[in-house]
């Protein structure tokens, strides 16, 4: 039979009507066999005889079979030979070896390049082990020629995960780390590997491993390890690893240790005595230990003076102990942890555990005024010893990193500092779904504060998935802790950095006001508003803040939010009057005027005509040399024309000056952003939305050529990075303006969709743009365009956001379909097959998990688990929970979710937490005692 299943014979016979019991074997010819010396029995066919004679078949015969697979096979064989030739000639080219390894996937997908029989093709296609063995053989050849290549060894270790036992893998990793102790990227991968090996994982083991990593890299940086010099970017990578450790401890429930690490680093970085500054890190840490154990107040605690002041005083003979004021109110301790004993046991435990997490995130210290000692602590885990933090202390010499340390600490405590975690630990830190929360963006598209990064819980929060996350603030002690941190770090900085800290503090307080407004809690709103105003006034009283337009802007916005529109206008007018004749040169002044104008534009529809005139007045006065006065009436057309000319010239100058300098100075970038935003709003108010769009297109076209010059691929220089951020900020303004215009008038969705699609290809990690995109696409009846777009982005982008938002978009569509199918809570006839969406969402989850960043992102696993539980598939959900633990065994929120979804397994889950050393604040034995009382 030939390949198509037809009998091979020289004669065709009519099919017989009788059934046959065997397949007849027909000779090619019916003539008598010819015998020769090569074929004495006459049994060989012509081609075999030719082969024995060393001859090939005639040319036309060889071309008879189908040439399609043959040509593919020949092309692949040629590629294999080409790879073999090239690696023989260039055995040192590691990229070539890696390409050869990747090429094996392509070879195995092809129809049987190495297969002999038809059946074997399918077997080889399915044989993953064969591919892995082939790749391993290539990598071993490559490593023989490149003994020092870390990338090849890493690729081999990744491949061997499929073959080797975890203990063997760990030993191989340790060997690799021993050979390359100065390679920060390798340390990061090693830590992640150990962190996600469920069988060998425990919190204490990984915590000490972080300490070993940071102390080794500190020794490399100090030059103590002579055999291995420090590589470029070591300090930045060490800081990223330090933050990764803090988030690891927070997620494992060991909040006290994470907060202590930050406290120690603040003292170790900013309050270091001069006498120890020249010592290597190890020596400095040894000197730091007595201070840590002295009982002296630390950063965030009342009366903290810092390590330097303590050391100075010790040299003089110690502090003079002053009896503290006795009239300090004691913070109220909520003794009644269990409010309702009739609830199921698992609900009581979850509520009490979350409550303790929220109240007890600060390290416990003996209160000397109450004559407490370390023995008085009810839970020894709340005390943090020096051994828990000593190895992780690092030296930060870069001023920029020192400021980032403070920002990271504040963000950790729940203050919106505007810092995005480093890329290496970005997705590890994400564990709650506020990234999908638009907040008040729909109501106030122009003025709502939309944080650039969200998704990481603040310390002490272990909320259930889907719980709306607003900045509610901490409890009374927590709020005092945050205030103390601000008071301690503010004097350490000046200029822009100090202004940024003041801005963050005020922003945090305003966020709590917004939460009170949202929840309509009038009593809380009154006290919060009063406290917030007091803080704003105190900050503005400081001499260096008198002309700080950022703070004036926040204060005026606060008054506006509280409903005091006239007071807010007075504050705005006062600030603008102080500015004098700076015109369009000051970016902070432009931002102040912009917010003022935006707030006026967003006023209720009844007063919109007058409000628009006010907004035009503000933006016109900004271009004039005379100080901005209060609104007197409609702006004359001649002033509007002059203002437009002024904006045009200023924008051209700014674009011209900025694009000449490389790298672009920060001031010129921020000036270009604020100027373009003001001009866009001005054009929108005076001419219309199309005029505003033209300004955006003009700036986009100009900057895009600098960010991505023709023929150079993606821009990655410092200059192109700064222009990318400018372009991103202006795109956000453009989308907000389009959304506002669609809210107040009839306008097609296509322009906004087009802008968002274009922007998301450039910035696939921008959460604000994704939120807008998902929201507008949810209004569309056709999902195919959205799906194609998500598919394009997820194929090319390394970021995890496209996957997260693709899942969210499908979930919204599923919710919409279910709403249509249910009427008054009853099932009605389903016209759209719902199962397709379910399978699609599951497929998206599975595909997102394939990348390292996806498989180690606690948020993604929480969403997957929540989705499966919502379908009612309990067994499948349990399977996913245990699969999640294989990848993220440190994430306490996963265990808490499991207790909620599988209450019957509560004992088993808590035993698992205890075994892996996650923080269980309320053991079940204690719960039983509390329930008995």
ZICORJO-V436958 format. One record per run of one state. SS is the DSSP state (@ for helix, = for strand, . for the rest). FROM is the first residue (numbers start at 1). LEN is the number of residues. Records with the same first field share a line. If there is no record, write none. Layout:
SS = FROM-LEN + FROM-LEN
//
This chain:
. = 1-45 + 53-6 + 63-4 + 90-4 + 110-8 + 127-1 + 146-4 + 161-5 + 180-4 + 196-2 + 201-2 + 223-11 + 252-3 + 271-3 + 277-4 + 294-13 + 317-28 + 360-8 + 371-3 + 377-3 + 383-3 + 393-6 + 413-10 + 430-3 + 437-39 + 491-4 + 520-2 + 542-1 + 546-3 + 562-3 + 580-7 + 602-3 + 622-15 + 661-5 + 687-2 + 708-10 + 745-5 + 763-4 + 778-6 + 797-4 + 824-2 + 828-7 + 849-3 + 856-2 + 872-2 + 888-4 + 902-1 + 916-8 + 933-1
@ = 46-7 + 59-4 + 67-23 + 94-16 + 118-9 + 128-18 + 150-11 + 166-14 + 184-12 + 198-3 + 203-20 + 234-18 + 255-16 + 274-3 + 281-13 + 307-10 + 345-15 + 368-3 + 374-3 + 380-3 + 386-7 + 399-14 + 423-7 + 433-4 + 476-15 + 495-25 + 522-20 + 543-3 + 549-13 + 565-15 + 587-15 + 605-17 + 637-24 + 666-21 + 689-19 + 718-27 + 750-13 + 767-11 + 784-13 + 801-21 + 835-14 + 852-4 + 858-14 + 874-14 + 892-10 + 903-13 + 924-9
= = 822-2 + 826-2
//
